[in-house]
Amino acid sequence: MPQNNHYDVVIIGAGPAGLSAGTQLAKANKKVIILEKNKSVGDKVCAGGLTKKDFSELGLPQEIAEREFKHANLHFGRHFVKLELKEPWVWTCDRKKLGEWQAEQATKAGAEIILNCAALKIGRDFVSTNSGLDFYFKYLIGADGANSLVRKHLGLATKKLGIAMQYRALEKKFQELELYFDLKKIGPTYAWIFPHQNYTSLGAGCDIRFSSAKNLKVNFDDLCYKLGIDPTQYQLEAAPINFDYRGLQFDNIFLAGDAAGLTSGLTGEGMHPAIISGIEIAKKIIDNNYDLPEIKKIIKNKNLEELIFKFYKISHLFAILLFSLGFIMMEKSKKFRQKITRFITEK
């Protein structure tokens, strides 16, 4: 435990957002501590997909990638589309490996990380923990996930929630990325198959405004059986997803990643916005005049997603017809498929 528990920045949560923020702040000679309630970093329900932008924009090392893919298969009823480029454009990675790499970078930069240290209470300028110590801060960053204590301390409601669940199947029968869409049964989200090095992530997600965890599991298990997987042989992993963004900065307190609601409600993508938000918050703390341009891009995309959700809520049938039309266009036009693929990899 540290001898001097006064810090420039206290960060709650050693996920992608907290570790990226801690690294940037420590590099700027800020005294930083990252408090993590779990005994290790990086262990979370996650498909573990990365695209080109994650490596080019975030500086992630290629060695964290486990499998690389030049195409992904999309299924929607009787429709089938293969999104393909000549070069690899999507990779799977192990979240634990990513977390360990990020933790190493943060430590090298000079940030302190304490594991098994859960935040219990937040005061005006301190965080009380289960270690019995209070950690004092000038700035506080809540990077503590969908059930964020910091978000609750700020009194922010969370009404836009999703549920993600997965099985880690040991069968090696799956060799390709697969996405399954079913707007009638689970709403405007999808189920996935993401092959890793030693296992395959079979998962699904839903927006609880349009479905429920119980309904999702029933339909997800049914899909697993159809794919030749007995879900009763594996432990179900599940976690909430917060995409209810209500602000990033609240005086000297910041919210990052899932705690801020920056995860995509449509795709469930959380790693990229989490890392971006950590970097952006660090820049804002270092320079108060910094205008958070990358956060503005994320919010612009989230506002577009909300329009899609509103449209789906007004008319499920019309949304399904438009979705079918989109698949038909992709089936017929290679050029359109490539545009969609490049948009996914670069947005």
Buried (B, 14 or more C-beta within 10 A) or exposed (E): EEEEBBBBBBBBBBBBBBBBBBBBBBBBEBBBBBBBBBEEBBEBBBBBBBBBBBBEBBEBEEEBBBBEBBBBBBBBBEBEBBBBBEEBBBBBBBBBBBBBBBBBBBBEBBBBBBBEBBBEEBEEBBBBBEBEBBBBBBBBBBBBBBEBBBBBBBEBEBEBBBBBBBBBBEEEEBEEBBBBBBBEBBBBBBBBBBBBEEBBBBBBBBBBBBBEBEBBBEBBBEBBEEBEBEBEEBEBBBBBBBBBBBEBBBEBBBBBBBBBBBBBBBBBBBBBBBBBBBBBBBBBBBEEEEEBEBBEEBBEBBEEBBEBBEBBBEEBEEBBEBBBEBBEEBBEEEEBBBEBBBEBBEE
